[in-house]
Amino acid sequence: MAVSDLPAWVTSLEEEDLHLIRRFVLASGSLKDLAAEYGVSYPTIRARVDAVIERLRVLDKNSADDVLEARMRILVAEGEVAPRMAKELLRLHKEAKGAKT
């Protein structure tokens, strides 16, 4: 399967998130085992898993065409991008997309 064939939610996640999901599955969904593997407390691993779940929820609410917007929302929520900058980037993206069609 080519990367371009992967679902948008998979390609939108960070490598660290994908690694966590993989380890979670291999631990048969046991947060206790996952916490031990990462060498962190149960509440810490619970918070990390909850953060990934929230990212997936945001991405799931959007179609493949809206992945950029969903990713921008995540970056704003994490403080990586200022809300005003995200809004401007999305505006420019929509303009560029409109010019191509």
C-alpha positions in Angstrom: 0.0 0.0 0.0 1.4 3.4 -1.0 1.5 6.3 1.4 -1.0 8.1 -0.8 -3.4 5.2 -0.3 -3.5 5.5 3.5 -6.5 7.1 5.1 -6.2 10.8 5.8 -6.3 10.3 9.6 -3.2 8.1 9.4 -1.2 10.5 7.4 -2.3 13.4 9.6 -0.9 12.0 12.8 2.6 12.6 14.0 5.0 9.6 13.9 5.1 9.6 17.7 1.3 9.2 17.8 1.4 6.3 15.3 4.1 4.7 17.4 2.0 5.0 20.5 -1.0 3.5 18.7 1.1 0.6 17.5 2.5 -0.1 21.0 -1.0 0.2 22.4 -2.3 -2.5 20.0 0.7 -4.7 20.7 0.0 -4.3 24.4 -3.5 -5.6 23.7 -4.9 -2.3 24.8 -3.4 -2.5 28.3 -2.6 1.0 29.5 -0.8 -0.5 32.5 1.5 -2.5 30.2 2.0 0.5 27.9 2.9 2.7 30.9 5.5 0.1 32.0 6.9 -0.1 28.5 7.3 3.7 28.3 8.5 3.9 31.9 5.9 6.4 32.9 2.9 6.4 35.3 -0.5 5.2 34.3 -2.0 8.8 34.4 0.8 10.0 32.1 0.1 7.3 29.5 -3.6 7.8 29.9 -3.1 11.5 29.1 -1.0 10.7 26.0 -3.6 8.2 24.8 -6.4 10.7 25.5 -4.5 13.4 23.4 -4.2 11.0 20.5 -7.9 10.1 20.8 -8.8 13.8 20.7 -6.7 14.4 17.6 -8.4 11.4 15.9 -11.8 12.9 16.9 -10.9 16.2 15.3 -9.7 14.5 12.2 -12.7 12.2 12.0 -15.1 15.1 12.0 -13.6 16.3 8.8 -13.5 14.9 5.3 -10.2 14.2 3.5 -10.5 17.7 1.9 -10.6 19.3 5.4 -7.6 17.5 6.8 -5.5 20.7 6.6 -8.0 22.6 8.6 -8.2 19.9 11.2 -4.4 19.7 11.4 -4.3 23.5 11.8 -6.8 23.3 14.7 -4.6 20.7 16.4 -1.6 23.0 16.0 -3.5 25.9 17.4 -4.8 23.9 20.3 -1.2 22.7 21.0 0.1 26.3 20.9 2.3 25.5 17.9 0.6 28.0 15.6 -1.1 31.3 16.5 -4.8 31.4 15.7 -4.5 34.4 13.5 -1.7 32.7 11.5 -3.7 29.5 11.1 -6.7 31.5 9.8 -4.5 33.3 7.3 -2.9 30.1 6.0 -6.3 28.5 5.6 -7.6 31.5 3.7 -4.6 31.4 1.4 -5.0 27.7 0.9 -8.7 28.1 0.0 -7.8 30.8 -2.5 -5.1 28.7 -4.1 -7.4 25.7 -4.3 -10.1 27.9 -5.9 -7.7 29.1 -8.5 -6.8 25.6 -9.5 -10.4 24.5 -10.2 
